[in-house]
């Protein structure tokens, strides 16, 4: 092959100068390697179903579990034209023997084969001792070859599997479709009536390949579902929880009968997941490399008939019976990852929490988001409370609003929620400091405005409040303690008739930060949010406790800041705040942390089911931090 490779290689692999360049792709590394320098074994062949598109100077390959683009030379399609037939028919050994060792053609061919193996597009060589394929059905064998890292082992497992379909009505469209799908997968099936199942639910189980596995399929409202593989008890519990949640979230009445095509979709998807679990193949949810799915969290398939749509969602039910349901993700490493988890928890059909979104709220002069947490349980007030909040950016507003909604559902002021331990601790310490400082006597004069009035973020938000929104207001900044690098700023509306006998105006915003300028800027931002939400007919009552720059380390993590981004730019300001956050938390902890008699002893760890139960356990499973008491935040 001739021609220099392109410069956008995504792999740290040395390739010959005359070989094609890998421009990325997806798929797990696969393909067994021989001992001769890691080259694919000469018996390797292309996975069935791999599609190939020649490019002007390269090649694009798409397999069931990955894709690959090779670029760098017009000779790539030519070499592929010679190599494709031996790869598809198992004649690779003879083809390679016909290439002169050390030649450019041999080097280019080996490089191409390496890339195919890296992206799981090659089948490993068969065992040296020939034996008949363990699965006699050619269609099933082709599916296994296209999917399994070790096809012989997967086929052997399916050959010993025995499936059962349980339904309240064995003649229902969903039950009969499930039997057809499992039979087409080469597994013997028994159809069993189960009067305890709801009319629209089926339960599929498989035995003989290790621990019994089961999936459930059904519908809640107009939405169908397929649970993740698990034990029979777990599948039943997940199905019941999903049906309740989907029915509650339904916006249109449930059809009396499941359409035949919709029943076939649900049954086929359930059978597919069960067969993959029986053969120890990757779950179908992982095939699309959906960035919305969270690794480690089980997934459910949700499907709608009108319009026709089906996709997977990360989901954990309230009853976590199986060991793989007691997952605990690591805290998110950045703001984008935290928002991915918020989107999963706030999925509008099956999520237990509301998703903070901008909706139809104005995004100027301050980005706003809103959400409506579900009504409390029976016996309490049943009117849902709509929350609205703002921030320097919409993503920060969404994170803050999610934490407030979770705290409201957990019990209000007795809990503090954060994306990671630092975020939760920063929010909790700011709340405590603001509460203590608000009730402390002001025996010292406010901080001289000369120390904070020049902050560029303050100038922006203060001009917006008093100029654009024409709100008469007063801003004061007080030091938390002598020589302490912590300040509380308060913005109040100026009374219409100030003077003796009139108290201070209503609170519009407050903040606790490490510098007087940061505190003043966040207090002014909070005041703009309060005024803007009231004007948008979404009044939220008194301003929420200050959170300020608690999320700055998350927002700045892994985000480069340009040299010209000073604190006047939001990115530069967040980077500066992130650098001061740890010292601020240490200061607030020293000033308002636990006294010598108020820190409770660390409780003994509860059994896993108890720790994981409830909303707090669910948030922790998704990597969020939940602080139960103020002492826990210290």
N, C-alpha and C positions, 0 to 999 in steps of 0.2 A: 504494500500500500504506500502511496506517496502523499506528500502534503503535510504541512505542519498542523498540529492539533490546535483547536481553539483554546482560549485562555480561561474559560469559565468552568473548569473541572471542579467538581464538588468532592472528589475523593483524594485522599493522601496516598495515592498509588502511583508508582512510577510506571510510565507506559513508554513504549518505543516512540521515537520522534515521528515515525511513519505510520503509527497506529491511530485508530480512532479514539476520540476523546469522549468520556462519559459526562453528559451534561445533567446528571441527576436522575431522579426516578424514585419510586417507592417500592417497598417490598422487603420482607425479612431476608436476611442472608440465608442462603440454603444451598443444597447440592453437596453431596459428599465429595471430598477431595482425595485424590490418590497421593502416594508418597513422593511423586516426582515433582517437587517444587510447588505443590499446591495446585497443579493443573487438574481440570476435570478429568475423570476417568474416561478412557476412550469409549466405554460403553454408554456414557451419558447420552440422553436424547432430550429433545425439546418437549416441554410440558404440553399435553394436548390442549387445544383451544387458544394457543398463543397466536395473536394476530400481528402481522408485520406490515409496516408502511414504509416504503423506500422514500428517502428524502434526496434533495439535489446532491448533498455531500454527506450523507449519513443514513441513519436507519432509526425507526421508532418501533419498539416492540411492546405489546400490551398483553400481559398474562392475567390470570384470575386473581393473583395476589400481588402483582407488582407491574411496574412499567419502566421502560428504559429507553433513553435516547442516546444514540451514538453519532458523533459528528467529527469531521476533521478531514475527510478526503472523498472525492468522487468515486474512489475505488471501493468504498464500503458496501454500496449496494451490489457491486459486481461480485465481491467476495461472498456476500450473503447468498447471491443467486447460486453459487457453487456449493455452499455449505448447508443450505436449508434442507434439501432432500435427505442428505445423510443424517442430519439432526432429527428429522421427523420420522425416519424409518429405522433408526438404530445403526446406521452404517458409518458412524463417525470414526471408528477405528481404522477402517480401510481408507477413508479419506485422508486422515492425518498421516498414515503410512506413505501415501503418495506424495507428501510434501517433503522437500529436502530439509533436513535438520539445519537450523541456523539461518534459513532463508528468511527474507522479509515476509513472504506469504505465510510461512509457518509461524513467525512471531505475531503477525497481525491476526491470524486465526486463533492462536492461543490467547491473545489479549481479549478478543471478542468473546471467546468461551469463558474466560475469567469473569467478564462483566455479566454474562448470562447467569453464571452460577451465583455471583454476588447478589443478584436480584431474584433468586429463587425461580428462575425460568428453565432450569435443567432438572431432569429426573436423575437420581443417583443410579449408578450401574447396578444391574441385577446381581444376586449372589452368584458365586463361582459355580456352585452346584445347581444345575437346572432343576426346576420343579414347577408344576403347573401353578398358575395364578390362583391364590386361595379364593377369589371370588369369581364365580362362573358367569355372571351377568356382564356382557361387554359394556353396556351403558354405565353401570355402576363402576366398573373398572376404569373407564375413561374419566369419570368424575373424580375418583380417588387419585388417579395419576395427575390430574390437573390441580389437585388441592394439597395432597399430603406430602410432608417432608419425607416420610418413609411409607410408600404406598403398600408394600407387602404387609407391614404390621397393621396398618389401618384396615386393609381388606380382611385380615385374619380376625380382627375384633368384630367387624360387621358380620362375618360369617357365623359367629357364635351368639349374636344378639337376638333377643326376643322382645317384641314390642307389644304394648297393650294400649288401646284407646278406650277411655271411660267417658260416658256421656249419659245425661238423663234420658235422652232419646237417641238410641243407636242409629236410627234412620234419619237423623237430622243432616242437612247438607254439610255442616262443618265436620261431623263425625265421619261420614262416608268419604269426604274429601281427604281427611287425615289418613284413613285406611289406605286409600289409593296411593297417596304420596309415600307412605312408609313401605308399601308393597313395591312401588317403583324403585325404592332405595335398596331393595334386595333383602328386606328383613321380614320374617314371619310376624303377622299381626293378629291379635285377638281383640275383638270388639266386645266390650262389657258394659251393660247398663249400670248406672250409678244414680239412684234417685236422689242422693244428697247434693248432687251438682245442680247449679242453676241451669235453666233451659238453654242459654246461649254459651255455656262454658264447656270445654272439653279438656281432658287431662290425658297427656301422652306419657307413658313410662317405658323404659327399656331396662332389660336385665341381661345378665350373662357376660358383661364386659367389665366387671368390677363393681363398684358401688352402684346401686340403682339410681337412675337419673330420670327426671321428669320435667316437663314444661306444660304450661297451661295456656290456653287461648280462649278468647271470648270477646265481650264488648261491654262498654259502659257508655250509655248514651248512644251517640252515633259513631263512636270511635272504637275500633277494635284494638286488641293488644295480643302480644305473645311474650310470656315471661322469659327470664333468663333460665338456663338449665340449673337444676338443683335437686334436692331431695323432694319426695312427694309432699311432705309437710310444708316445705318452703314454697313449692309451686302453688299449693292451695292457699297459703297465707298471702303470697304476692298477688294472686289473682283476685282474692277478696278485697285487698286494699286498693288495687288498681281500679276495680269496678266501682268501688265507692267514690274514689277521687274523680274518675272520668265522668261518672253520673252527676256529681256535684258541679263539675266544670262545664257540663254540656250546655251549649247555647241553642240547641234545637232538639225537639223531641226525638226519643229513640224510635226508629222504625220497628214495626211489629215483627218483621221477619228479616233475617240477614239475606241480602241478595246472593245468588249462587256464586257469582264471580268473586264477591267479597269473602264468602265462606271459603272458597278454594284458596284465596290468597292467604288468609289467616292459617288455615290448616297446612298449606304447603310450607309456610314460614316456620310453623311449629315443628313439623316433621324434619325440616332441614336442620334446625337447631338441635333437635334430639339426635339425629343421625351423626352430626358432627361431634356432639358430646360422647356418643357411644364409641365412635372411631378415634376419639382423642384428636380430632382435627380442630383448627382454630375456629372460634365462634364466627358465624357469618357477620356479626356486627363489626368485626375488625377488618373486613375485606375492603371497605371503601376508604379507609384512612380518614375518617371523618374527624376534623379537628375539634368538633364540639364534644366528642366523647372523651371521658376522663379515664385514663388507664388505671385499672384496679377497681373501678366501680362497675358492678353488673349493669347490663343494659336491658331495656325492654323495647320491643317493637310496637310502635303506635301506627295505626292505619286509619285512614278516612276514605269513605266511598265517594263522597262528592265534596270537592274534587278528589279524584283518585290519587292517593299519596300514602307512602309508608316510609318511615325512617326510624332509626334507633335513637334512644335517649338514655343517658346515664341516670340510674334510679336505684334507690334503696328504699325498701318498704319499712313499715314500722315494726314488723315482726322479723327479726333477724335470727333465724334458726341455724342455718348452715355456717360452717367456719368461715367460708369465703365472704359472707355478708358482714363479718365483723372487721371490716377494712378500716384503716385509719391513714388517710393520705397525709403526706408531709405538707406543711404550710406552703402556700403559693410563693413562688420566688419573685413575683412581680405583679404589677397591677393588671396586666392583660390576663395572666393566669387566674387571678382572683375573680375577674369578671367572667371568665369561662365557667367557673364553678357556680357563680351567682346565676348565670343563664341556665345551668342544669337544675339548680334548686328552684328556679323560678319558672320552669317550663309551664306554659299556661294551662296545659291539660293535666299533667301528672305531678307537677312540682308542689311541694308543701308550703313554699314561701312565695310571696309576690315578686315579680320581676320589676325593678325600678326602671322606668322608661321615660323618655321625654314626652311621649303622647302628643297632644296638641298644645302644650305649654309653650309660651314664647321663650326663645333662647337668648334674647337680648333684653336687658343689659347684662344678665347673668344666666349661665346655663342652669336649667331646672329639670328635675326628674320627679316623678310621682309614682306611687303605688298604693294599693289598698289591701292591707293584710286581711286574711279571713276573719270572720266574726268569731269571738270567743266561744267556748263551749256553752252548752245549755246551762241555764241558771245564772248567767252573767248578761251584761248588756249585749244585745245582738246587732246593734248598728255598726257596720264596719267603719273604721276610721281611715280616711284617706290621708296619707303622709305626702308632703311635698318638701323638697330641699334643693339647695343649690351648692355650687362650688366653683373653684377657679376654672375647672373643666367639667364637661359632662360626665366623663368616666369617674372622676372623683366624687361628683354628686351622687352617682348611682351607687358607688360603694358605701358612702355614708348613709344613704337612705336605706340600703339593704340592712346594714347593721342596726339602724334604729327600728326597722320593722321586726327584725328577729328579736330584739330586746323587748319590744312591746308584746310579742307573742309569748316570750319566755316569762314575763312578769314585770316588765317595766324597769324601775331603777335598781332592782336587786341583781341585774345581770348586765354585763358589758360584753359585747361581741366585737371581734376584730378579725381581719383577714389572716393575721399571724400574731404571735405573742407580743411583739413589739407594738403593733398597731392597737391591739386590745389594751395593752398596758398604758399606751399614750392617751387613748381615749378615756380610760378610767381615771388616770391621774389628773387629767385636765378637768373632768367633771368634778372630782373631789376638790381640787384647788379652787375652782370657780365657786363652788358652794360654800367653802370655808371663807374665802375672801369676801363674798357678798354679805356675809353676816358679821365680819370682823369690823371693829371700829376703825374709822379712817382718821387716825391720829397723825398721819403724815401727809404733807401736801402732794398733789399729783406730780408725776414726772414732767419736767419741763418739756413743752412741745418741741423745743429745739433739738431734742434727742430722737424724735421720731417723725416729725412732720415732713421730712424730706424723703421718706421711703417711697419709691416709685409706685409700688402696688397700693399703698395707702392713698397717694394722690389720685390714682385712677378711680378707686372705689369711692372715695370721699367726694370727688367731683361728680361721680355718677349719682350718689345719694342726694347731695345738696343742690347740685346744678341741674342735671337731667331730670331727676325725679322730683326736684323742688321740695325736699323734705327738710324742715328746720330741725336740726339735730345738734347734739353736743357730744364730744368725744373726750374721754379722760383715760389716762393710763396711770396705773399705780404699780409700784414695785411690790412683789409678794413679801419680801422681807429684806432688811438691810443687807447689802452686799450680795444678795442672791440674784442670779441670772435667770429670773422668771418674772413675768409681768402680766397683769390682767388689764385688759382694755375693755371699756364699756361705752356703747353708743346708746343714747337716749333721745327720744323726740323732745324737742324744746317745748315746754308748756306755752299755751297761747297767752297766758297772763303771768309770766314769771314774776317772782317777788316773794316777800314775806307771806307766809300762810299757804303757799303752794308747794307741794312736794315735787320731787324730780319727775320728769316725764316718763312715759312707758318705755320699757327696755326694748330696743330694736336688735341689738346684737352684742355679743361679748366674745372674748378670746383670751386664752392663756398661752403665752409663747415665751421663747428664750430671750427675745429682744423687744424693746418697746415698739420698734417699727413693725415687726412681724405681728405683734399683738394688735396694734392699731389697724393694720391692714386687714387681718382676719375679722376683727370686730366690724369694720366698715363693710366688708363683703357680706357678713351675716346680716347686717342691717339692710343692705340692698336686697338680699334674698327675702327677708321678712316683708318688705314693702312690695316687692314684685309679686310674691305669691298672693298677698292680699288683693292686689290689683287684678290678678288673674282669676279671682273668685275661688281661690283655693286656700282660704285662711287656715293656718295650722295652729292658732292660739299663740302662746308664748314661744319665743325662740327656743330651739332645743339646746341642751347643754353643749358647750363648745368642744369641737374636735380639732379644728385648726389644721396644723401640719402633721398630725399623727400618721397620715397616710403618705407623707412625703417620701420616706425611705422606699416604700413599695413603688411609688410612681417614678422614682429616680433610678431604681435598680435596673442595671443593664441598659440604660438609655444614655447615650453620649450627649454631652452638652457642648455646644459650639463656643468658641472663645468669645464671641460677641454677645452671647446670651447672659446679660447681667440680670439682677433681680427684677428689672422691669419686664422681662419676659417670663412667662409662667414657668417654662422649663428651667430656666436659670434660678428662679426663686425656689422652686421645689428642690433643686439640687442643694442650694444653700440651707434650706430647712432640714433636709435629710442629714446634713453634716452636723447640725446642732441638736438633733432629736435625742440622741442617747444622753448627752449631758443634761438636757432639760428634764428628761425623765428621772435622772439621778437626783437632780435638785428638788423636783416635786416630791419624790419619794422621801427625801431627807426632811422636807418641811411638813408633809402631810401623810407620811407613811404610818405603819402600825406602831402603836405604843408597846411598851414592854408587857402589858397585861391583856392586850386585845388580839394578839395573833393566835388563832386557834391552832391546835396541833394538826399536823397533816393527817387527813383521814386515811384509813386503810383502803387499799384498792378494792372496789366492788367487783363481783363476778362480771365477766364480759357482757352477758345479756343485759344486766342492769346498767352498766356504764353506757351501753349503746342505745338504750331505750330513750324515747322522747325526742323532742326537737333539739335539745342541747347535744345529745349523742349523735344525731344526724349531722349537725353542723360540724362537730369534731371529726366525724367520719370523712367529711369533705375537706378537712384540713383547716377549718376555721377555729379560732380560739374563743372559748366561752368562759368568762370569769363569773363565778357564782356570787361572790360577795366582794365588797371593797377590799377586805383583807387579802383575798386571793390576788388582787391586782398589785399588791405591794411587794 
